Amino acid sequence: MTRLPHAASAFGLVWRSDVPLDGFESVSPAMGGPEVAVRRVSQLDARVGGRAINRGSVHADGIRFVWGDEVAFDMTDGQRIGYCPGSDWRGRLPVSFYSTVAALTVAWRGMLPLHACTVELSGRAVLIAGRAGAGKSTLAAGLIAHGARFVADDLTVVAFGDGGEMRVPSGRPTMRLHADTAARLATRHAEPAADDPRGKWLVRPSHCFTGAPLPLGAILLLGDHPLGGGSSDLARLLPHVFRPRWLAALPAYARLVGQLTRLAEQTPLLAFPALAGGDETNRRDHAAQALACIAQVLAHRSTPS
């Protein structure tokens, strides 16, 4: 079969497609690695049974996801994605492909998708999780301004090795930021995000991490609730899985919960105040305080026992 002409990298996978994958990082078609094939189809095959979830359904061999009248997707075994354009097709894959469809694909392949931003500090991945509007991306941008490197925005993936290690590959190469935050960040490219009701900008930070998947260093949970340890920490992480209703319907959901349990048991979870608003000085101070908190934890983890 002829190799698909477009190749891009995200979440530790090489995505090959017959249309440009402008929401991922373009790579050479010769790049090797675990692959996902994305192809246009004239119609979707019949799929019997399954469990209806939101805009689609979960089946024994994959998922179907329908994005209005624009396009419908069939993902099979985490390896193949067929897309069938509808009456409102715009000639390119919508943002839902790079979020929901991508998250379910990596979950099917054994990785854990989380609703979190990630930066690299001292050679480790630091996740920033919190409710919608808690300021995850704003804090990530503040940490990048203090010397961190960008890894992922909104959707972060954790991969689990056979030896128990947990690593975080680079995600999508862009961030969605409020215009004032975007203006203060060094970027390679910035433009208003299409169809964003919040008026956010889509930016590519200048300081990005592009190496091999990073060892997981710590997780910041933005909010005002103290961490309790053990099962209570697991309960605090559960709301931060990506597309929780979809994940709960996957055949491998028990495995995902086991991965989340390991995450809660083996990774430092740091409660940190949310700061969705405030002026520039407050945001800068907030990022500096977070940086000091993270640095202390990472230094402790690096100290030989």
C-alpha positions in Angstrom: 0.0 0.0 0.0 1.3 3.5 -0.9 2.6 5.4 2.1 0.4 8.3 3.1 2.0 11.6 2.0 1.7 13.7 5.2 3.4 12.8 8.5 3.3 14.4 11.9 4.4 13.6 15.4 2.4 13.9 18.7 2.0 11.8 21.9 4.9 9.5 20.9 3.2 8.4 17.7 3.8 9.1 14.0 0.4 10.1 12.4 0.3 9.5 8.7 -2.5 11.1 6.7 -3.8 11.9 3.2 -4.4 15.5 4.4 -2.0 17.9 6.2 -2.1 17.4 10.0 -1.7 21.1 10.9 -2.6 20.5 14.6 0.4 18.3 15.1 4.2 18.8 14.5 5.0 18.0 10.9 7.9 15.5 10.4 9.7 13.9 7.5 7.6 11.1 5.8 10.7 8.9 6.4 10.4 9.2 10.2 10.0 5.9 11.9 8.1 4.9 15.0 4.6 3.6 16.1 2.1 4.8 13.5 -1.5 5.8 13.1 -3.0 5.8 9.6 -5.6 8.5 8.8 -7.5 8.1 5.6 -10.5 9.6 3.9 -13.4 7.1 3.2 -16.5 7.5 1.0 -18.7 6.0 3.7 -18.2 4.5 7.2 -18.6 0.8 7.5 -21.6 -0.5 9.5 -20.9 -1.0 13.2 -23.4 -3.0 15.1 -23.9 -2.8 18.8 -21.7 -0.6 20.8 -22.3 1.9 23.6 -23.6 5.3 22.7 -21.5 8.2 24.2 -22.1 11.9 23.5 -21.4 12.3 19.8 -20.7 8.7 18.9 -20.2 5.2 20.2 -17.7 2.8 21.7 -17.2 -0.7 20.2 -15.2 -3.8 20.9 -12.6 -2.8 18.3 -12.7 1.0 18.5 -14.9 4.1 18.5 -17.1 6.2 16.2 -17.1 9.9 16.7 -19.4 12.3 14.7 -18.5 16.0 14.5 -21.9 17.5 13.5 -22.3 17.7 9.7 -18.6 18.3 9.2 -17.0 14.9 9.5 -17.4 11.5 11.1 -14.5 9.3 12.3 -14.0 5.6 12.8 -11.0 4.6 14.9 -10.1 0.9 14.8 -7.7 -0.8 17.3 -5.8 2.4 17.9 -4.1 1.9 14.5 -6.4 3.3 11.8 -8.7 6.3 11.6 -11.1 6.7 8.7 -12.8 10.0 8.2 -15.9 10.6 6.2 -16.6 14.3 5.2 -20.1 15.6 5.6 -22.0 18.5 4.0 -20.1 21.1 6.1 -16.6 19.7 5.4 -14.0 22.5 5.3 -11.1 20.6 3.7 -9.1 19.9 6.9 -9.5 17.9 10.1 -11.3 19.9 12.8 -9.9 20.6 16.3 -11.9 17.6 17.6 -9.6 15.3 15.8 -6.6 16.6 17.6 -8.3 16.4 21.0 -11.1 13.8 21.5 -10.2 11.4 18.6 -6.4 11.6 19.4 -7.0 11.1 23.1 -9.2 8.0 22.5 -6.6 6.6 20.1 -3.7 6.9 22.5 -5.9 5.4 25.3 -6.7 2.5 23.1 -2.9 2.0 22.6 -2.3 1.8 26.3 -1.5 5.4 27.3 -3.3 7.6 29.8 -4.7 10.9 28.4 -5.1 13.7 31.0 -6.7 17.1 30.9 -3.5 18.9 31.8 -0.7 21.2 30.6 2.9 20.1 30.8 6.2 21.9 30.9 9.8 20.5 31.2 11.9 21.6 34.2 15.3 20.1 35.1 14.8 17.2 32.6 11.4 16.2 34.0 7.8 16.6 33.0 5.6 18.7 35.3 1.9 18.5 34.8 -0.5 21.3 35.6 -4.1 20.1 36.2 -7.2 21.8 37.4 -10.8 22.6 36.6 -11.7 24.5 33.5 -10.8 28.1 33.9 -8.3 27.5 36.7 -5.5 29.0 34.7 -3.6 25.9 33.6 -2.3 27.4 30.3 -1.7 30.8 31.9 0.5 29.3 34.6 2.3 27.1 32.0 3.0 30.2 30.0 4.3 31.9 33.1 6.6 29.0 33.9 7.9 29.0 30.3 8.7 32.7 30.7 10.8 31.7 33.8 12.8 29.2 31.8 10.7 26.0 31.5 10.1 24.5 28.1 6.7 23.8 26.6 5.6 20.1 26.3 1.8 20.0 26.0 -1.3 22.1 26.4 -4.7 20.9 27.5 -4.1 17.3 26.5 -1.2 15.5 28.1 -0.4 11.8 27.6 1.4 9.5 30.1 3.1 6.4 28.8 3.8 3.5 31.2 6.8 1.3 30.6 7.1 -2.4 31.5 9.6 -1.5 34.2 7.1 0.8 36.0 8.5 4.0 34.6 6.1 6.8 33.6 7.1 9.1 30.7 5.4 12.1 29.0 5.9 12.6 25.2 5.5 15.9 23.5 1.9 16.8 22.6 0.4 19.3 20.2 2.9 22.1 19.4 0.5 24.9 20.2 -1.1 26.6 23.2 -4.4 28.4 23.5 -3.9 31.6 25.5 -5.7 34.8 26.3 -4.4 37.6 24.0 -2.6 39.5 26.8 -0.8 36.3 28.0 0.1 35.4 24.4 1.6 38.9 23.9 4.0 38.4 26.7 5.3 35.0 25.6 8.1 34.5 23.1 6.5 32.7 20.2 7.4 31.3 16.8 3.9 32.0 15.6 0.7 33.5 17.0 -2.8 34.0 15.5 -6.4 34.2 16.7 -7.8 30.7 17.3 -10.5 30.0 14.8 -14.0 29.5 16.3 -12.8 30.2 19.8 -15.7 31.9 21.7 -13.3 33.1 24.4 -11.2 35.1 21.9 -8.0 33.1 22.7 -4.9 33.0 20.5 -3.2 29.9 19.1 0.6 30.3 19.7 3.7 28.2 19.2 6.1 28.9 22.0 9.7 29.5 21.1 10.9 27.4 24.0 9.6 23.9 23.3 10.9 20.5 24.4 11.3 18.2 21.4 13.4 15.3 22.7 12.5 11.7 23.8 9.6 11.3 26.3 10.3 12.9 29.7 10.3 11.1 33.0 7.3 12.3 35.1 8.5 14.6 37.9 5.4 16.1 39.6 1.8 17.1 39.2 0.4 20.5 40.2 -3.3 20.4 41.1 -4.7 23.9 40.9 -7.4 24.6 43.5 -8.0 25.2 47.1 -8.4 21.6 48.4 -5.6 20.0 50.4 -4.2 16.6 49.3 -4.8 13.7 51.6 -2.7 10.9 50.2 -3.6 7.4 49.0 -7.1 6.8 47.8 -8.1 10.5 48.3 -5.3 11.6 45.9 -6.6 9.1 43.3 -10.1 10.6 43.7 -8.6 14.0 43.1 -6.9 12.8 39.9 -10.0 11.1 38.4 -11.7 14.3 37.3 -8.6 15.2 35.3 -8.7 12.3 32.8 -9.4 13.5 29.3 -13.0 12.9 28.1 -13.9 10.9 31.2 -17.3 9.6 29.9 -15.6 8.2 26.8 -12.7 6.6 28.8 -15.1 5.0 31.2 -16.8 3.2 28.3 -13.6 1.8 26.8 -13.0 -1.9 27.2 -9.6 -1.2 28.9 -11.0 1.2 31.4 -9.9 -0.9 34.4 -6.3 -0.7 33.1 -6.6 3.1 32.9 -7.8 3.3 36.5 -4.8 1.1 37.4 -2.5 3.5 35.7 -4.1 6.5 37.4 -3.7 4.7 40.7 0.0 4.2 40.1 0.3 7.9 39.1 -1.3 8.9 42.4 0.9 6.6 44.4 4.3 7.3 42.8 4.2 10.9 41.7 4.3 14.0 44.0 1.0 15.8 43.8 1.2 19.4 44.8 -1.8 21.4 45.7 -1.4 25.0 44.4 -3.8 27.9 44.4 -5.6 28.7 41.1 -5.2 32.1 39.7 -7.4 32.6 36.6 -7.5 36.4 36.8 -5.3 39.1 38.3 -3.0 41.6 36.7 0.4 40.9 35.1 2.3 41.3 38.4 0.0 38.8 40.2 0.4 36.3 37.4 4.2 36.7 37.3 4.4 36.2 41.1 2.1 33.2 40.9 4.4 31.6 38.3 7.5 32.4 40.4 5.9 30.8 43.5 4.9 27.7 41.5 8.4 27.4 40.1 10.0 27.5 43.6 7.5 24.8 44.8 8.3 22.6 41.8 12.0 23.1 42.0 12.1 22.0 45.7 10.2 18.8 44.9 12.3 18.0 41.8 15.5 18.6 43.8 14.3 16.2 46.5 13.5 13.5 43.9 17.0 13.9 42.4 18.7 13.4 45.7 20.1 9.9 46.1 18.5 7.9 48.9 
